[in-house]
Amino acid sequence: MSPPAGREALLFAGLGVLILLVFLWLGAPFGMRMLVEASCLAIVALGLTIQWGYAGLFNVGVMGFIALAAYATVLVSFPVNDAFWASEGPAQLGWTILLLALGIGATFAASRSDRLGLPRRLRTVLTVIVGVVALVVVEGAIGDTAALIESEAGFIGGFGLPAWLGWLFGGVLAGMLGWAMGRVTLGLRADYMAIATLGIAEIVKAYLKNADWLTRGTLTVSPLPWPVPTAADLGFVAARAAYLSVTAVMIVVIYVLLQRAWASPWGRMMRAIRDNETAAAAMGKDINRRRLEMFVLGNVIIGIGGGAFITFTGIFDPASFLPLNHTFLIWVMVILGGAGNNLGTIFGALFVYLIWTISEPAALFLFEQAAVWGDRLFGWEAPADLATRALQMRVFVIGLTITLVLRYAPQGLIPERPVRYE
């Protein structure tokens, strides 16, 4: 069911009023930071709405793709670590990468050995054996390489290239991981696919957190270079406004491309697969291949948004990637905005992140007022941890928002518009 005429304009006007109130109440620096972070997460949400809204793919591993793309951004844009390049680390790392490539190639060749006449059961056994041997050899090489790099250089550093190249590279890596995951998980039922994507996301986070030679682990990497002048050059508000202009352009470009693709014959085919998989298969469509396309495309966009987000924060900390902040919150943005509607996803991202951000200071203000008046009227002594309790109110407020929206707008605030064919 399409939204009433003018509903989108009314919703965005109301959102604009809320944003203006935030600027007036909490100041321009806070408001600009909120808008930049929300715009980065809007890009991530557009990637997820491709997967869920367009293809019905239940990806709850968003955090893993964001984390991988964030590190790719660090690798590309962080300044060069001269100590690493002056050591034996590059040669050792190159040898390890060669072993990894040979292991992947050998495992892939074993998986195709049935084409040479080997029975399928023996092919599977051979593939497992080759894969396990390759894994053991590569893990040993990585351990030796990690010890060498950590002792001589700390970690590998970056390449000192522009940040936007890191975002693109992050999108490519996220897409490659999505392709590998999709080859395994797209044949599973939705609930099994959710478990698989969640598990792989946790593996990515755990590896990045513990690979000190690669990411510095919990020591973090900072400051990350921006693609625009920083606060030291322009001031907090102007620098954040410049960054917002970059992310806003990215949102517009991605939105226009997605709208054109969704209105094309390709988009019509994807709607047919999503709405009636059996009928689409009967018409000769390769269901898994098309879903894999959507999964990879969505992850590329998720990776680009994740790279832009980590660059703005200025610090890479693998431990900071949390399912609550980097998976659940993105899903809330897509569902509340309207799955399958790109404009609704953008609105949902801005609206949900605004609620998420201001719920803490708003709750703290209310708690402090309750403490003051409770003391005056009843002699009530307020708890000492009001700030902590206010922070915890974010989850309650988001939960209440979800309940209210889905109660009165089950398809989202700006649901998908039906496509009419002439």
N, C-alpha and C positions, 0 to 999 in steps of 0.2 A: 504494500500500500504506500503510495507516494505521499509525502508531507504536504499539508495545505500550502497554497500560494502565499509567499511572503514569510513562511515560517523560518526559513534559513536566515533571511535578513533580520528578522526579529531576534533570533537566537544570537547571531553574531553581534547585533547591537547591544543586547544585554551583556554579552561577554565583554564587549568594549567598555561598558560602564563599570563592570567589576574590576577590570584591569586598571581603569582610571582611579578607582577608589583605592586600589593597592598602591598605586604611585603616590597618591595624596597621603595615605596613612603611613606607609613604610618607607617612602622615599624613592627617588629615581634609581639609585644604584641597585637597590633590592629588586625593584620592578623590572629593570633591564636584565638583570641576571635571571630572573624567573622566566622572562620571555625567551631569552636565548636558549636556556635549557629545555623549555617547552617546545621550541621550534626544532631542536635536535631530536627530541623524542617523538615529535610529529613525523619526522622522516622515518624513524624506526617503525612507528605505528603504520605508516603507509606500506612498508614492507610486509608487516604482519597481516594487514587487511587483504593483500594480494593472496596470501596463503589461505587465510581462513574465509574471508568474504568472497573471494573469487573461486577458490578451488576446494574449500571445506577441509583444509589440512590442519590438523590440531598440533601445532608446534608450541610446546611449552619449554623449549630450549633456547628461547630468545637470548637469555643471559649469556650463553656460551658464544653465540655469534657476535654479540656486542663486545665481549671480552677479547675474542680473537682479533676482531677488527681494531679494537683499541690498541692491542699490542702491535699490530701491523703498522698503525699510525706512529707509534713510538719508534719502531724500528726504522721507518723511513725518515721521520722528521727530526728525531733527537740528534744533537750534535755528535760528531764522530769521536769515538774513544780512541785516542792515539795510542794509549798503552796496549790496547787489544791488537791493533794492526802492527805494532812493533814487536809483538810476541810471536810465539809459535802457534797461537790460537787459530788464526785463519787457515793455515795449512791443515791442522788437525781437524778443524770443523769441515773443511772441504772434503777430506777423506771420509768423514762420518756421513756427510750428505751423499757422497758417491755410494757408500755401502747401503744407505737407505734406498736410493734409487734402484740399485741392483736387487735389493730384497723385494721391493715392490714389483719390479719387473719379473723376477723369478716366480713370485706368488701368482701374478697375473698369468704368466705362461703356463703354470701348473693348472690353473683354473680352466684353461682352454685345451688341455691335453686330450680331452675326449674327441676333439676334431682329428686327432692322429690315430684314432681307433681304440683308445683306452676306455674301458667301461666307466660309466658315470660314477659308480660307487668307488672305484679305485681312484678316479679323478679327484673326488672329494677328499679321500684319505691323503692323497699326494699333496693336495693344496694345503691341507691343515699342517702336514709335516713341514713343508717348505716354509709356510708362513711362520710357524713356531720357531724354526731354526733361524730364519731371517730376523725375527723379533729379538731373540736372544743375542745374536751377533750385534745388531744395531744398538740394543740397550747397553751392552758392554762398551761399545765405542762411544756412545753418548756419555756414559759415566766417566770414562777417561778424559774426554774432551771437556766436560764440565769442570772436573778437578783442575785441569790445566789452566783454563780460562779464569776461574775464580782465584787461583793462586797468583797469576801473573797480571791480570787486568781487572778483576772484579766482575765485570760483565762486558758483553760485546759492544754495547752502545748503539748508535744509530748511523744513518748515512747523511744527515744534515740537509735533506732535500725539503722542498716546500711541503707544508702540512696537507694541502689538498691532494698531493700525490699519495700521501699516506692514507687519506680517506678512500681514494680509488683502490689502492692496493688492499686495504682492509675489506672493501666490498668484494674484491676478487677472491681473497682468501675465504671470506664467509660463504661466497657462492660455491667455491670448491669443496668446503666442508659440507655444505648443503647437498651438493651432488653426491658425495660419498655416503652421507646419511640417508639421502633419498633412495639410493640404490638398494639400501637394506630395509628401510622402514616404510616405504610407500606401499609395499605389499601387505602391510599389517593392518589390523583393525585400528580405529581411531584411538581407543584407549591404550593399545599396545604401542602405537606410534608415539603417543604422549609420554609414556614411560621411557621409551628409547631415546627420544630427544632430550628429555630431562636428564637422563643418565649421562649422555654424551656431553651436555652442557656442564655438568658437575665435573666430569673428567677434564675438560678444557680448563676450567677454573683451577682445579687442583694442580694441574701441571704447571700452569703459569705462576701459581703461587709458590711452588716449590723449586722451580727452575731458576735459581739465583743467577746462574751464568747467563741466562737469557733475558730475564726481566728484573733482576735484583730482588725478586720475591717480595717479602714484607718490608724491605728497605725503601721501596717505591722509587719511581723515576720522575724527576721534576727539575726545573719547570719545562713544560712542553711549549715549543714555539707556536705562535699564532699565525694565521694567514693574513692578519690585519695588524696595524699598530696596536700595541698593548696599552694598559693603563698608565705605564710610565711615560708613554709618548703623548697620549691624548687625554688622560684622565679616565676614571672608572666609567662614567656614563657614556662618554663619546666612544671609548674603545668597545664597550659592550654593544653600543648602537651599531658600530661598524661591523661587528661580528654578526649581529642580528640581520643586517642587510644581506650578508653572505648566505646565511641559512634560509632567509626568506626567499631569495632567488632560487636556491636549490629546491625548496618546497614547490614553488611555482613551476619550475621546469619539470620536476618529477610528476606533479599533478597533471600538467598538460599532456605529457607523454602517456601516462596511464589512462587518462580519459580517452585519448585517441585510440589507444590499443583496445580498450574495453568496448568502444563503439565499432571496432573493425570486425571482419569475419572471424578473426582469431578470437576476439572476445566473445562473439556469439557462440563459437564452438566451446569455449571454456564454460560458459553459462549452461550449455546443454549437458556437458559432462557433470557439472556440479549438481544440476537439478534432477537429472535422470541418467545415471551412469549406465544402466542397462540399455536404454535406448541409444545412447551415444555409441556404446560398444557395438550394438547391432548395425549401426551405420558405418562401421569400419574404423572408428577412431581408436587410436592407441592411448588408452586411458592413463596408464602408468607413465608413459613418456610425457604426455601433456602435463600431468601433475608434477612430474619432476621439473619441467620447465618453470612452472609457477613457484615451486619450492626454491629453486636456485635463484630465480629473479627476485623473489621476496627477500632472500637472505643477502643478496647483493645490496639491496636498498637498506636493509637493517644494518649491514656492515658500514655503509657510508654514513648513516646517521650516528652509529656508535662511535665511529672515528671522530666525527665533528663534536660529539658530546665530550669525549675524553680530552680532546684538544682544548676545549673551552675551560674545563675544570683545571687544566694545567698540571695535573698529577696523575700518574698511572700507579694504581695500587690494586693488584689482583684480588686482595681480600675484600675490597669495597664492592665487588660485584655480587649482588644479592638477588635471589629469586623474587623477593618482595618488590624491590625497586626496579629490577631490570627484566622481569617477565610478567609478574602479576599486574603491575601498574600499566604496562603496555597493553595487556589484554583488556583491562578496564577501559582504557582510552578507545580501543576499537569497538568494544561491545556497546558502551554508552553512546559513542558518537554515531554508530550505525555501520555494522559490518557490511562490506560490499559497496559502500559509498565513500569515495575518496574525500569529498568535502566534509562529510560527517566525521571521518577519521581525524581530519585536521582540527575540526571543532572540538572533538572529544579529547584530543591531546592537549589542547590549550586549556580547556575547561577543567579536566581532571587534574592537570598539573597545578593549575591555579588553586584548586581546592586542597590538593596535597600540600602545597607550599604554605598557604596562609592559615591552614587549620591549626598549626602549632602556635604562632603568635596570637591568633584569635582566642584559642583555648587558654593560653597563659594570661591574656588580658582578662578574660572572664573569671578565671581562678583567682587572680589577684583582687578583682573587685569583690568576689564572694568572700575572700579572706578579710578584706577591709571592713565590709559591712557586717560580716559575721562576728568580727571582734567588737565592733561598735554596738551591735544590737544584742548579742547573746554571749559575748565574752569568749567566743570560739577561737581556739588557737589552730591556725592552719598548719598542715604538714610542711616539712622543710623541703620536700622534693617536688614542688609545684612545677618546676621547669621540666623535670623528667616525665611527670604525668601529662603535661601538655604535649610533649613530643609523642607520647603513646596515643594521644587522641587522634592522630592522623589516620590510623587504621580504622578507628571507629567512625570517623567522619566519612571516609571513603566507602566503608561498608553501608552506612546510612544512605549515601548518595546513590550507590548501586541499587539498593532496595527501592528507593523512591522512583528512580528513573525507569527501572524495569517494571515497576508496578504500573506506571502510567504511560510508558512508551516502550513496550516489550521489544520492539525492533530497533531501538536506539532513538536518540533525539532527532537525527536526520537519516532516516532509513533509506535503503537502496531504492532507487526509482525503477519502476518497471520499464523495460525497453519495448517500444512499439515499432514493429516492422511494417513498412509500407508495402 
